[in-house]
């Protein structure tokens, strides 16, 4: 059964809640209008129900979090069992055993699997915190403050992560308070430049920056997510790896969005055979609990001083046992991801069907797909009218004109095809 079309959305209860939220929440946080948003009441699999009883197909996985689908049985059961035992400990003083289990598993998933020995973790709460842990690690190791990052990048909104982000709408209001340790290069977009020209120019710029500034790290998303689902050429990550190794610079991969099979590979970097020095994970790590991590090779992470009883990088909720338990359950189920849900096959079919609409450029890998339409207004109509047709969608890109499709892995080909049909009908009505 697919969502009903033509239902009044938002319904009366959502509209009332929107008014109440406007009264009590900073008006910068949630976008409110006469036709946006709906308030979620429950979710299961790829479906979401709002407080008025309307049902939707979620093509966002809740910001790329619910890769397994909402309320995954294994993850929910793990959370329930952990809640019955203990749901908060003293993570950097008296931790729970489950933190040990998760750190061991993260090592197995990353550097042990890559043949690089044990990987060591810094557990954090949000993706931005994982990025900042990586930036601190790079400085601890190299004693060089500079970081090379890329235009269009999104690494979070904390002041450290914001400094290395490449989306001006987030940076410009706070520029006066941001540090100046980031040097940004253009992220290569095969649809805007020839690969040969981009490769040579990026290599020249990398060498110039490293030779003339104190560069300790290169930070990059293997595929840009919020920047518009930009897939770089296959030479890009290997070039960064080669230059980083040559100069003794750390390569940090932000796989918070792209990791954990979102692109059809365990990590997006696996598609081109690149192993980072540090990798940041989050979002789908727990399938729905705020927990993230920076994992690095042992010889890098061991540059941090041994704790004397006061950690240099920590937080009250570090290694929360509920999040750790959910992460272990999520990782166990995700190991069957590609064989069980055929992510690459579904992604290829979704791209082909979107291309048939002839609305704009379609790009992405696996179930991380972007449709770049002609302008912001059309993208906005797809977002709002999609809601009225039972679709939860997001836009991305500096101009917010890229319709972003990151559905939960269990979504069926039929549900994807129906969603594409609805997008096409909305576009026809608004062109």
Secondary structure as the mmCIF struct_conf table of DSSP 4:
data_model
#
loop_
_struct_conf.conf_type_id
_struct_conf.id
_struct_conf.beg_label_comp_id
_struct_conf.beg_label_asym_id
_struct_conf.beg_label_seq_id
_struct_conf.end_label_comp_id
_struct_conf.end_label_asym_id
_struct_conf.end_label_seq_id
BEND BEND1 UNK A 5 UNK A 6
BEND BEND2 UNK A 9 UNK A 10
HELX_RH_AL_P HELX_RH_AL_P1 UNK A 12 UNK A 24
BEND BEND3 UNK A 25 UNK A 25
TURN_TY1_P TURN_TY1_P1 UNK A 27 UNK A 29
BEND BEND4 UNK A 30 UNK A 30
STRN STRN1 UNK A 33 UNK A 33
TURN_TY1_P TURN_TY1_P2 UNK A 34 UNK A 35
STRN STRN2 UNK A 36 UNK A 36
HELX_LH_PP_P HELX_LH_PP_P1 UNK A 38 UNK A 39
STRN STRN3 UNK A 40 UNK A 44
STRN STRN4 UNK A 45 UNK A 45
TURN_TY1_P TURN_TY1_P3 UNK A 46 UNK A 46
STRN STRN5 UNK A 47 UNK A 50
TURN_TY1_P TURN_TY1_P4 UNK A 51 UNK A 52
BEND BEND5 UNK A 53 UNK A 53
STRN STRN6 UNK A 55 UNK A 58
BEND BEND6 UNK A 59 UNK A 60
HELX_RH_AL_P HELX_RH_AL_P2 UNK A 61 UNK A 64
TURN_TY1_P TURN_TY1_P5 UNK A 65 UNK A 65
TURN_TY1_P TURN_TY1_P6 UNK A 67 UNK A 68
STRN STRN7 UNK A 70 UNK A 70
TURN_TY1_P TURN_TY1_P7 UNK A 71 UNK A 71
HELX_RH_AL_P HELX_RH_AL_P3 UNK A 73 UNK A 85
BEND BEND7 UNK A 87 UNK A 87
STRN STRN8 UNK A 90 UNK A 90
TURN_TY1_P TURN_TY1_P8 UNK A 91 UNK A 93
STRN STRN9 UNK A 94 UNK A 94
HELX_RH_AL_P HELX_RH_AL_P4 UNK A 97 UNK A 107
HELX_RH_PI_P HELX_RH_PI_P1 UNK A 108 UNK A 112
TURN_TY1_P TURN_TY1_P9 UNK A 113 UNK A 115
BEND BEND8 UNK A 116 UNK A 116
STRN STRN10 UNK A 119 UNK A 124
BEND BEND9 UNK A 125 UNK A 126
HELX_RH_AL_P HELX_RH_AL_P5 UNK A 127 UNK A 142
STRN STRN11 UNK A 146 UNK A 150
TURN_TY1_P TURN_TY1_P10 UNK A 151 UNK A 152
BEND BEND10 UNK A 157 UNK A 158
HELX_RH_AL_P HELX_RH_AL_P6 UNK A 159 UNK A 163
TURN_TY1_P TURN_TY1_P11 UNK A 164 UNK A 164
HELX_RH_AL_P HELX_RH_AL_P7 UNK A 168 UNK A 171
HELX_RH_3T_P HELX_RH_3T_P1 UNK A 172 UNK A 177
BEND BEND11 UNK A 178 UNK A 178
BEND BEND12 UNK A 180 UNK A 180
STRN STRN12 UNK A 182 UNK A 185
HELX_LH_PP_P HELX_LH_PP_P2 UNK A 186 UNK A 188
TURN_TY1_P TURN_TY1_P12 UNK A 190 UNK A 192
BEND BEND13 UNK A 193 UNK A 193
HELX_RH_AL_P HELX_RH_AL_P8 UNK A 195 UNK A 212
BEND BEND14 UNK A 213 UNK A 213
STRN STRN13 UNK A 215 UNK A 220
BEND BEND15 UNK A 222 UNK A 222
STRN STRN14 UNK A 223 UNK A 224
BEND BEND16 UNK A 225 UNK A 225
TURN_TY1_P TURN_TY1_P13 UNK A 226 UNK A 228
STRN STRN15 UNK A 230 UNK A 231
TURN_TY1_P TURN_TY1_P14 UNK A 234 UNK A 234
HELX_RH_AL_P HELX_RH_AL_P9 UNK A 235 UNK A 247
TURN_TY1_P TURN_TY1_P15 UNK A 248 UNK A 248
STRN STRN16 UNK A 250 UNK A 254
TURN_TY1_P TURN_TY1_P16 UNK A 256 UNK A 263
BEND BEND17 UNK A 264 UNK A 267
HELX_RH_3T_P HELX_RH_3T_P2 UNK A 268 UNK A 272
TURN_TY1_P TURN_TY1_P17 UNK A 273 UNK A 273
BEND BEND18 UNK A 277 UNK A 277
STRN STRN17 UNK A 278 UNK A 281
HELX_RH_3T_P HELX_RH_3T_P3 UNK A 283 UNK A 285
TURN_TY1_P TURN_TY1_P18 UNK A 286 UNK A 286
BEND BEND19 UNK A 287 UNK A 290
STRN STRN18 UNK A 292 UNK A 297
HELX_RH_AL_P HELX_RH_AL_P10 UNK A 298 UNK A 301
TURN_TY1_P TURN_TY1_P19 UNK A 302 UNK A 303
BEND BEND20 UNK A 304 UNK A 304
HELX_LH_PP_P HELX_LH_PP_P3 UNK A 305 UNK A 307
BEND BEND21 UNK A 308 UNK A 310
BEND BEND22 UNK A 312 UNK A 313
TURN_TY1_P TURN_TY1_P20 UNK A 316 UNK A 319
HELX_RH_AL_P HELX_RH_AL_P11 UNK A 321 UNK A 334
TURN_TY1_P TURN_TY1_P21 UNK A 335 UNK A 336
HELX_RH_AL_P HELX_RH_AL_P12 UNK A 337 UNK A 341
HELX_RH_AL_P HELX_RH_AL_P13 UNK A 343 UNK A 355
TURN_TY1_P TURN_TY1_P22 UNK A 356 UNK A 358
BEND BEND23 UNK A 359 UNK A 360
STRN STRN19 UNK A 361 UNK A 365
TURN_TY1_P TURN_TY1_P23 UNK A 366 UNK A 367
STRN STRN20 UNK A 368 UNK A 372
BEND BEND24 UNK A 374 UNK A 374
HELX_RH_AL_P HELX_RH_AL_P14 UNK A 376 UNK A 388
TURN_TY1_P TURN_TY1_P24 UNK A 389 UNK A 390
STRN STRN21 UNK A 391 UNK A 392
STRN STRN22 UNK A 394 UNK A 396
BEND BEND25 UNK A 397 UNK A 397
TURN_TY1_P TURN_TY1_P25 UNK A 398 UNK A 399
BEND BEND26 UNK A 400 UNK A 400
STRN STRN23 UNK A 402 UNK A 405
TURN_TY1_P TURN_TY1_P26 UNK A 409 UNK A 410
HELX_RH_AL_P HELX_RH_AL_P15 UNK A 413 UNK A 429
TURN_TY1_P TURN_TY1_P27 UNK A 430 UNK A 430
#
